[in-house]
Amino acid sequence: MHAITELAEAVTRRRLSFTRLAEAEDEAAMAMLTAIDGIGPWTAEIYLLFALGRPDIGRARIRSPQADLAGAIGRPTAPARLY
């Protein structure tokens, strides 16, 4: 709940603009989101992926539980699009 409150405050006080966020490059958008208390890299990546339709954001970091399990037991995993 804290992150939602902080996000609302950032938008209300014009420290965050969803228009600027949508227009920003990936790294800049990540920085804008993670500057808000309670929003970390994973949350920012998921927002960029699903809300802004950026399919390649965080491909190296966002992994499915299946991929983690396959890696843990030494099986190869095929790269897949995240959307």
C-alpha positions as semicolon CSV with decimal commas, in nm:
position;residue;x (nm);y (nm);z (nm)
1;M;0,000;0,000;0,000
2;H;0,293;0,231;0,071
3;A;0,411;0,222;-0,291
4;I;0,064;0,315;-0,417
5;T;0,047;0,612;-0,181
6;E;0,394;0,726;-0,284
7;L;0,306;0,687;-0,652
8;A;-0,013;0,891;-0,609
9;E;0,180;1,162;-0,428
10;A;0,447;1,173;-0,701
11;V;0,179;1,216;-0,970
12;T;-0,015;1,473;-0,767
13;R;0,297;1,679;-0,698
14;R;0,402;1,645;-1,063
15;R;0,724;1,463;-0,984
16;L;0,605;1,186;-1,216
17;S;0,418;1,225;-1,543
18;F;0,277;0,918;-1,715
19;T;0,319;1,098;-2,047
20;R;0,690;1,160;-1,986
21;L;0,724;0,806;-1,857
22;A;0,575;0,663;-2,177
23;E;0,803;0,880;-2,391
24;A;1,123;0,806;-2,195
25;E;1,387;0,555;-2,297
26;D;1,385;0,233;-2,096
27;E;1,663;0,325;-1,855
28;A;1,520;0,673;-1,792
29;A;1,174;0,526;-1,733
30;M;1,322;0,274;-1,491
31;A;1,495;0,557;-1,303
32;M;1,173;0,759;-1,287
33;L;0,980;0,469;-1,140
34;T;1,244;0,339;-0,899
35;A;1,290;0,692;-0,761
36;I;0,951;0,641;-0,595
37;D;0,977;0,483;-0,253
38;G;0,840;0,130;-0,260
39;I;0,888;0,073;-0,634
40;G;1,184;-0,146;-0,712
41;P;1,338;-0,269;-1,036
42;W;1,108;-0,571;-1,072
43;T;0,791;-0,362;-1,030
44;A;0,919;-0,099;-1,272
45;E;1,009;-0,363;-1,532
46;I;0,669;-0,530;-1,504
47;Y;0,498;-0,192;-1,549
48;L;0,707;-0,114;-1,857
49;L;0,647;-0,460;-1,997
50;F;0,271;-0,481;-1,955
51;A;0,147;-0,122;-1,930
52;L;0,376;0,033;-2,190
53;G;0,422;-0,272;-2,411
54;R;0,801;-0,283;-2,401
55;P;0,864;-0,653;-2,470
56;D;1,242;-0,650;-2,427
57;I;1,264;-0,470;-2,094
58;G;1,436;-0,674;-1,827
59;R;1,466;-0,988;-2,036
60;A;1,782;-1,079;-1,851
61;R;1,623;-1,026;-1,510
62;I;1,256;-1,121;-1,537
63;R;1,239;-1,499;-1,538
64;S;0,962;-1,746;-1,497
65;P;0,962;-1,996;-1,211
66;Q;0,998;-2,269;-1,476
67;A;1,315;-2,110;-1,611
68;D;1,457;-2,078;-1,259
69;L;1,382;-2,443;-1,186
70;A;1,531;-2,558;-1,517
71;G;1,848;-2,362;-1,442
72;A;1,866;-2,504;-1,091
73;I;1,856;-2,862;-1,216
74;G;2,090;-2,796;-1,506
75;R;1,845;-2,810;-1,794
76;P;1,860;-2,558;-2,076
77;T;1,590;-2,300;-2,111
78;A;1,481;-2,151;-2,439
79;P;1,448;-1,774;-2,449
80;A;1,088;-1,668;-2,483
81;R;0,914;-1,337;-2,525
82;L;0,764;-1,217;-2,202
83;Y;0,425;-1,110;-2,330
